[in-house]
Amino acid sequence: MDIRQLRYFIAIAEAGSLSAAAQRLHIAQPSLSQHLAAMEQELNLRLVERSPRGSTLTAEGEVLLSHARQICDMLTTCVAEMRALSQDVTGNVRFGMPPSVSMVMSVPLAETVRIDLPNVRLRVSEAMSGFIKAWIDDGTVEIGFLYDLNGVEHFHATHVLNEQLYFFSAPDTWPLKTEPGTPVPLRDLAEIELVLPGEPHGLRRIIEAAAADSGVSLNVVTELDAMTQIKELVARGSGFSIFTPAACYDFVAAGRLLKAPIIAPEISRPVYLVRNPAMTQSRACAAIEAATLNVAAEMVGRGIWEGRLVWQPSEAVSPARSRSS
């Protein structure tokens, strides 16, 4: 029995008679009758009851019809997917990024997608990690960056890099005796007036944990859960802060902030690229994932995204070249 015979059998069942099925299939009725007889002989079952009023399926025929439809549908799907593989990648991909990652990644990634994946439409949404976790979980976005996997251990996660935290000051208000921009021991920040996110914020928890482990009590005078406003306050000389370099890349490049790595201890946080394995990954999303990893590696290599790269380019096959400016 082959796929053609199964399709013939489906036509007989749907048409209600061999003559009507033969007309639908554009074949001679005797030929269709021979195919049906061959199937019944092979299975040693009566599949169709013939009468002057037409043809009806036997109980055994109804079982075969169910299987035949499944088999033909699966074959149709297979052929469509195989044909799609030979075509350009198309589709829409929604990407969730925390503001600090978006600062260095959204523009070069958008450029890469525009040039190398012209039929893929990328939509980047900025939000705090908590929102991104919820979005990936419920399918609002297909892919995103996170700093921790607490509560979402079921996500598919690629550890991209570890970002070191830095101390930031306005150029004309450097508060330490050391040269501006030189490494700063954490203990030297004990009396500095800091502007930081509120304690529920993941960055704040990392900073407070490092300070507690080192026996340092930080002097947080202002709490703001808005990265841009914190940077603006610090640039105006109204306090100092601790961020990743990526978060303040624009202000440092504009000469509005100075940065210095924190040491003794060095404080870092991981960055993960994640998606929900319960959601079927489209070809477009897979292409965006590969492009994102390559762009991230390039940005780290060029020193634009400061951190220690964990993911290695050899770990993934990419359909797109990375491109950034």
PEDA-V296142 format. One record per residue. RES is the residue in one small letter. PSI is psi in whole degrees, -180 to 180 (none if undefined). Layout:
# PEDA-V296142
RES & PSI
RES & PSI
This chain:
# PEDA-V296142
m & 135
d & 177
i & -32
r & -43
q & -38
l & -40
r & -38
y & -43
f & -41
i & -41
a & -41
i & -44
a & -41
e & -34
a & -31
g & -2
s & 155
l & -37
s & -44
a & -39
a & -40
a & -40
q & -42
r & -38
l & -9
h & 44
i & 165
a & 143
q & -41
p & -38
s & -41
l & -40
s & -38
q & -40
h & -42
l & -42
a & -37
a & -39
m & -45
e & -35
q & -41
e & -40
l & -14
n & 42
l & 150
r & 120
l & -30
v & 135
e & 123
r & 143
s & 169
p & -24
r & -3
g & -156
s & 138
t & 149
l & 143
t & 174
a & -40
e & -36
g & -37
e & -39
v & -46
l & -38
l & -43
s & -47
h & -41
a & -43
r & -42
q & -45
i & -45
c & -39
d & -42
m & -40
l & -41
t & -43
t & -42
c & -47
v & -42
a & -42
e & -39
m & -39
r & -36
a & -31
l & -24
s & -3
q & 168
d & 149
v & 130
t & 161
g & 177
n & 139
v & 127
r & 130
f & 127
g & 128
m & 134
p & 151
p & -39
s & -36
v & -41
s & -31
m & -38
v & -16
m & -33
s & -43
v & -53
p & -34
l & -43
a & -39
e & -42
t & -46
v & -42
r & -38
i & -46
d & -21
l & 65
p & -20
n & 8
v & 129
r & 116
l & 131
r & 117
v & 128
s & 127
e & 138
a & 164
m & 158
s & -37
g & -40
f & -41
i & -39
k & -47
a & -40
w & -42
i & -37
d & -39
d & 3
g & 8
t & -39
v & 153
e & -26
i & 153
g & 168
f & 139
l & 156
y & -16
d & 160
l & 19
n & 123
g & -8
v & 39
e & -16
h & -10
f & 150
h & 120
a & 136
t & 119
h & 107
v & -52
l & 170
n & 126
e & 131
q & 143
l & 145
y & 158
f & 138
f & 141
s & 155
a & 148
p & -34
d & 9
t & 29
w & 122
p & -3
l & 161
k & -21
t & 163
e & 139
p & 133
g & -11
t & 158
p & 141
v & 117
p & 142
l & -35
r & -26
d & -10
l & 4
a & -37
e & 0
i & 136
e & 109
l & 146
v & 116
l & 163
p & 162
g & 164
e & -29
p & -18
h & 139
g & -40
l & -42
r & -40
r & -40
i & -45
i & -47
e & -38
a & -42
a & -41
a & -43
a & -42
d & -28
s & 2
g & 29
v & 132
s & 115
l & 150
n & 85
v & 112
v & -23
t & 137
e & 127
l & 133
d & 33
a & 112
m & -45
t & -41
q & -37
i & -46
k & -40
e & -43
l & -46
v & -42
a & -28
r & 2
g & 17
s & 40
g & -176
f & 166
s & 172
i & 121
f & 176
t & 152
p & -34
a & -38
a & -30
c & 19
y & -41
d & -43
f & -37
v & -44
a & -31
a & -2
g & 16
r & -18
l & 149
l & 149
k & 153
a & 133
p & 141
i & 133
i & 172
a & 59
p & 163
e & 135
i & 130
s & 164
r & 146
p & 155
v & 125
y & 143
l & 121
v & 157
r & 164
n & 114
p & -14
a & -18
m & 133
t & 126
q & 123
s & 163
r & -36
a & -43
c & -40
a & -39
a & -40
i & -40
e & -47
a & -44
a & -39
t & -45
l & -40
n & -42
v & -43
a & -44
a & -40
e & -41
m & -38
v & -43
g & -33
r & -1
g & 8
i & -43
w & 100
e & 125
g & 178
r & 115
l & 129
v & -47
w & 141
q & 138
p & -26
s & -8
e & -12
a & 152
v & 125
s & 134
p & -3
a & 145
r & 147
s & 147
r & 132
s & 165
s & none
